[in-house]
């Protein structure tokens, strides 16, 4: 057992001590754990109160920021395509998910939860886009988080999978990642203001709206019914979103959430990550 782990029980006993100098010492010691104590807390059998869990999560936040900064890197140009590098794309989403985790609760990994859904859908023979989407969203397995729409945890796909509620983007990403595991052609649709999924059919492309129980709409019908539709919206409907733009959309949602919460340090981090994505586009100029 490491020295850090042996001192952990003593540190946790000090969580209710609000003296600034004590908190400073605790934070410095907790930084050695990389922002996540879930395995250690479970392994030691420590029963924390809800308040202690919240306090501990806040104290771990600087270390989670540092861990994400260390793990993140400028992605490759493969993410400039809608169907580029799904493993790399998912790795970035997993980094974000780990950062948004409270660092205290034990939970399965985002990728394992997605694997379970893909396996289950295969067992019952869901091999096409619309049946798969209906199975995920039209039976309350995964639903719209309308009560807490701007919560940053809506961008934590593991949290969304465990709790069953998310925003338009997180629900769409879950459908996309499950579909990619099954080789079912579902992609992102970077529609302004409301992210959707995109798939092609023999009668033309259509979009799927996971936030509204997997409602489907034909792209040609949307354009025909909205003669004043903007060029940006029409472009978003005409082709699937690039992977880099989906990652950028996740970070944009987080930036909005942290701006509303006046969370300066987290907002600064998100801006740094966004700038790294912008560098990919610069490589093709």
C-alpha positions as CSV (number, residue, x, y, z in Angstrom):
1,X,0.0,0.0,0.0
2,X,1.4,3.4,-1.0
3,X,2.2,6.1,1.5
4,X,-0.6,8.3,0.0
5,X,-3.1,5.5,0.5
6,X,-2.1,5.0,4.2
7,X,-2.6,8.7,4.9
8,X,-5.9,8.9,3.1
9,X,-8.1,7.9,6.1
10,X,-6.5,10.6,8.2
11,X,-7.1,13.2,5.5
12,X,-10.7,12.2,5.1
13,X,-11.3,12.7,8.8
14,X,-10.4,16.4,8.4
15,X,-13.0,17.1,5.7
16,X,-15.3,18.8,8.1
17,X,-12.5,21.1,9.3
18,X,-13.1,24.4,7.4
19,X,-10.0,26.2,8.5
20,X,-8.3,27.6,5.4
21,X,-4.8,26.3,6.4
22,X,-6.2,22.8,7.0
23,X,-8.1,22.8,3.7
24,X,-4.9,23.9,1.9
25,X,-2.9,21.0,3.4
26,X,-5.7,18.5,2.4
27,X,-5.9,19.8,-1.1
28,X,-2.1,19.5,-1.5
29,X,-2.1,15.9,-0.3
30,X,-5.1,15.0,-2.4
31,X,-3.4,16.2,-5.6
32,X,-1.3,13.1,-5.4
33,X,-4.3,11.0,-6.3
34,X,-4.9,12.6,-9.7
35,X,-8.4,13.8,-9.0
36,X,-10.1,10.4,-8.5
37,X,-10.3,8.6,-5.2
38,X,-13.2,6.4,-6.0
39,X,-11.2,3.1,-6.0
40,X,-9.4,4.0,-2.8
41,X,-12.5,5.1,-0.9
42,X,-14.3,1.9,-2.0
43,X,-11.3,-0.3,-1.1
44,X,-10.9,1.2,2.3
45,X,-14.6,0.8,3.1
46,X,-14.9,4.4,4.1
47,X,-18.5,5.5,4.5
48,X,-18.6,9.3,3.7
49,X,-21.6,11.5,4.3
50,X,-23.2,13.3,1.4
51,X,-21.7,16.5,2.6
52,X,-18.2,15.0,2.9
53,X,-18.6,13.6,-0.6
54,X,-19.4,17.0,-2.0
55,X,-16.5,18.6,-0.1
56,X,-14.1,15.9,-1.2
57,X,-15.2,16.3,-4.8
58,X,-14.6,20.1,-4.7
59,X,-11.1,19.5,-3.2
60,X,-10.3,17.1,-5.9
61,X,-11.3,19.4,-8.7
62,X,-7.9,21.1,-9.2
63,X,-6.3,17.7,-9.6
64,X,-8.9,16.6,-12.1
65,X,-8.2,19.8,-14.1
66,X,-4.5,19.0,-14.0
67,X,-5.1,15.4,-15.1
68,X,-7.2,16.4,-18.1
69,X,-4.6,19.0,-19.2
70,X,-1.9,16.3,-19.0
71,X,-3.9,13.7,-20.8
72,X,-5.2,16.0,-23.6
73,X,-3.3,16.5,-26.8
74,X,-3.9,18.1,-30.2
75,X,-5.9,15.4,-32.1
76,X,-4.9,14.1,-35.4
77,X,-6.4,15.2,-38.7
78,X,-8.4,12.0,-38.9
79,X,-11.0,13.8,-36.8
80,X,-11.6,16.2,-39.7
81,X,-13.8,13.5,-41.2
82,X,-17.3,12.3,-40.1
83,X,-16.1,8.7,-40.2
84,X,-12.5,9.4,-39.2
85,X,-11.0,7.7,-36.1
86,X,-13.8,6.5,-33.8
87,X,-11.4,5.1,-31.2
88,X,-9.6,8.5,-30.9
89,X,-12.9,10.4,-30.9
90,X,-14.2,8.2,-28.0
91,X,-10.9,8.6,-26.1
92,X,-11.4,12.4,-26.0
93,X,-15.0,12.0,-24.8
94,X,-13.8,9.6,-22.2
95,X,-11.3,12.1,-20.9
96,X,-14.1,14.7,-20.6
97,X,-16.2,12.1,-18.8
98,X,-13.5,11.3,-16.3
99,X,-12.9,15.0,-15.7
100,X,-16.6,15.7,-15.0
101,X,-16.9,12.7,-12.7
102,X,-17.1,13.6,-9.0
103,X,-13.9,11.6,-8.3
104,X,-15.6,9.9,-5.3
105,X,-18.3,7.5,-6.6
106,X,-17.3,4.2,-8.0
107,X,-18.8,3.6,-11.5
108,X,-18.2,1.6,-14.7
109,X,-16.2,3.3,-17.5
110,X,-18.0,5.1,-20.2
111,X,-16.8,2.7,-22.9
112,X,-17.9,-0.4,-20.9
113,X,-21.4,1.0,-20.5
114,X,-21.5,1.7,-24.3
115,X,-20.3,-1.9,-25.0
116,X,-23.1,-3.3,-22.8
117,X,-25.7,-1.4,-24.9
118,X,-24.2,-2.5,-28.1
119,X,-24.1,-6.1,-27.0
120,X,-27.7,-6.0,-25.8
121,X,-28.9,-4.4,-29.1
122,X,-27.1,-7.1,-31.0
123,X,-28.7,-9.9,-29.0
124,X,-32.2,-8.7,-29.9
125,X,-31.4,-8.1,-33.5
126,X,-31.5,-4.4,-33.9
127,X,-29.4,-3.8,-37.0
128,X,-30.9,-0.6,-38.6
129,X,-30.7,3.0,-37.5
130,X,-34.4,3.7,-36.7
131,X,-35.1,0.5,-34.7
132,X,-31.9,1.1,-32.7
133,X,-32.8,4.7,-32.0
134,X,-36.3,3.8,-31.0
135,X,-35.1,1.1,-28.6
136,X,-32.7,3.6,-26.9
137,X,-35.0,6.6,-26.6
138,X,-38.7,5.7,-27.1
139,X,-39.1,3.5,-24.0
140,X,-37.6,5.8,-21.3
141,X,-34.2,4.0,-21.2
142,X,-32.6,7.3,-22.0
143,X,-34.6,10.5,-21.8
144,X,-34.4,14.3,-22.1
145,X,-33.0,16.2,-19.1
146,X,-35.3,19.1,-19.2
147,X,-35.1,19.9,-15.5
148,X,-31.3,20.5,-15.4
149,X,-30.5,21.2,-19.0
150,X,-27.4,23.3,-18.4
151,X,-25.7,21.0,-15.9
152,X,-22.1,20.2,-17.0
153,X,-22.7,16.6,-16.1
154,X,-24.9,16.3,-19.2
155,X,-21.6,16.2,-21.1
156,X,-20.4,13.3,-19.0
157,X,-21.6,10.3,-21.1
158,X,-21.0,7.8,-18.3
159,X,-23.1,9.9,-16.0
160,X,-25.9,10.1,-18.6
161,X,-25.8,6.4,-19.2
162,X,-26.0,5.6,-15.5
163,X,-28.8,8.1,-14.7
164,X,-30.7,7.9,-18.0
165,X,-31.1,11.6,-18.8
166,X,-29.1,13.9,-21.0
167,X,-29.1,16.9,-23.3
168,X,-29.5,16.6,-27.1
169,X,-25.8,16.3,-27.7
170,X,-25.0,13.6,-25.1
171,X,-28.0,11.5,-26.1
172,X,-27.0,11.8,-29.8
173,X,-23.4,10.8,-29.0
174,X,-24.5,7.7,-27.2
175,X,-26.6,6.6,-30.2
176,X,-23.7,7.3,-32.5
177,X,-21.2,5.4,-30.4
178,X,-23.4,2.4,-29.9
179,X,-24.2,2.4,-33.7
180,X,-20.5,2.6,-34.6
181,X,-19.9,-0.5,-32.5
182,X,-22.5,-2.3,-34.5
183,X,-21.4,-0.9,-37.9
184,X,-24.8,0.8,-38.2
185,X,-24.4,4.1,-40.2
186,X,-25.5,6.8,-37.8
187,X,-23.5,10.1,-37.6
188,X,-23.9,13.5,-36.0
189,X,-25.9,16.4,-37.4
190,X,-24.4,19.7,-36.2
191,X,-27.7,21.6,-36.4
192,X,-27.6,25.0,-34.8
193,X,-29.2,25.1,-31.4
194,X,-30.2,21.5,-31.2
195,X,-27.8,18.6,-32.0
196,X,-29.3,15.7,-34.0
197,X,-28.2,12.4,-35.6
198,X,-27.9,11.9,-39.3
199,X,-28.3,8.8,-41.4
200,X,-28.8,8.1,-45.1
201,X,-31.6,6.0,-46.6
202,X,-32.7,4.8,-50.0
203,X,-35.1,7.8,-50.2
204,X,-32.5,10.3,-49.0
205,X,-31.0,11.4,-45.7
206,X,-33.0,11.8,-42.5
207,X,-32.3,13.1,-39.0
208,X,-33.1,11.4,-35.7
209,X,-33.8,13.5,-32.6
210,X,-32.9,11.5,-29.5
211,X,-34.0,14.3,-27.2
212,X,-37.5,13.9,-28.5
213,X,-37.9,10.1,-28.3
214,X,-36.0,9.4,-31.5
215,X,-38.4,11.4,-33.7
216,X,-37.3,11.1,-37.4
217,X,-37.5,13.8,-40.1
218,X,-36.6,13.6,-43.7
219,X,-34.0,16.3,-44.6
220,X,-35.7,17.2,-47.9
221,X,-39.0,17.6,-46.0
222,X,-37.4,19.9,-43.4
223,X,-35.9,22.1,-46.1
224,X,-39.2,22.1,-48.1
225,X,-41.2,23.2,-45.0
226,X,-38.8,25.9,-44.1
227,X,-38.1,28.1,-47.2
228,X,-36.2,30.7,-45.1
229,X,-33.9,28.1,-43.5
230,X,-30.3,29.5,-43.1
231,X,-27.4,28.4,-45.1
232,X,-25.7,27.2,-41.9
233,X,-28.7,25.0,-41.0
234,X,-29.0,23.7,-44.6
235,X,-25.3,22.8,-44.6
236,X,-25.7,21.0,-41.3
237,X,-28.5,18.9,-42.7
238,X,-26.8,18.1,-46.0
239,X,-23.9,16.0,-44.6
240,X,-22.9,14.3,-41.4
241,X,-20.8,16.3,-38.9
242,X,-17.1,16.0,-38.6
243,X,-15.8,14.3,-35.5
244,X,-13.8,17.4,-34.5
245,X,-17.0,19.6,-34.7
246,X,-18.8,17.2,-32.4
247,X,-16.0,17.5,-29.9
248,X,-16.1,21.3,-30.3
249,X,-19.8,21.2,-29.6
250,X,-19.3,19.3,-26.4
251,X,-16.7,21.9,-25.2
252,X,-19.1,24.7,-26.3
253,X,-21.8,23.3,-24.1
254,X,-19.4,23.1,-21.2
255,X,-18.2,26.6,-21.7
256,X,-21.8,27.8,-21.6
257,X,-22.5,25.9,-18.4
258,X,-19.3,27.2,-16.7
259,X,-20.1,30.7,-17.8
260,X,-23.6,30.4,-16.2
261,X,-22.0,29.0,-13.0
262,X,-19.2,31.6,-13.0
263,X,-16.7,28.8,-12.8
264,X,-13.6,30.7,-14.0
265,X,-11.0,27.9,-13.7
266,X,-13.1,25.3,-15.5
267,X,-14.0,27.8,-18.2
268,X,-10.3,28.6,-18.8
269,X,-9.6,24.9,-19.2
270,X,-12.4,24.4,-21.7
271,X,-11.1,27.3,-23.7
272,X,-7.6,25.8,-23.8
273,X,-9.0,22.5,-25.0
274,X,-11.1,24.2,-27.7
275,X,-8.0,26.0,-29.0
276,X,-6.3,22.6,-29.4
277,X,-9.2,21.5,-31.7
278,X,-8.9,24.7,-33.7
279,X,-5.3,23.9,-34.4
280,X,-6.4,20.9,-36.4
281,X,-8.2,23.0,-38.9
282,X,-5.2,25.3,-39.2
283,X,-3.1,22.3,-40.4
284,X,-5.1,22.1,-43.7
285,X,-5.0,25.8,-44.5
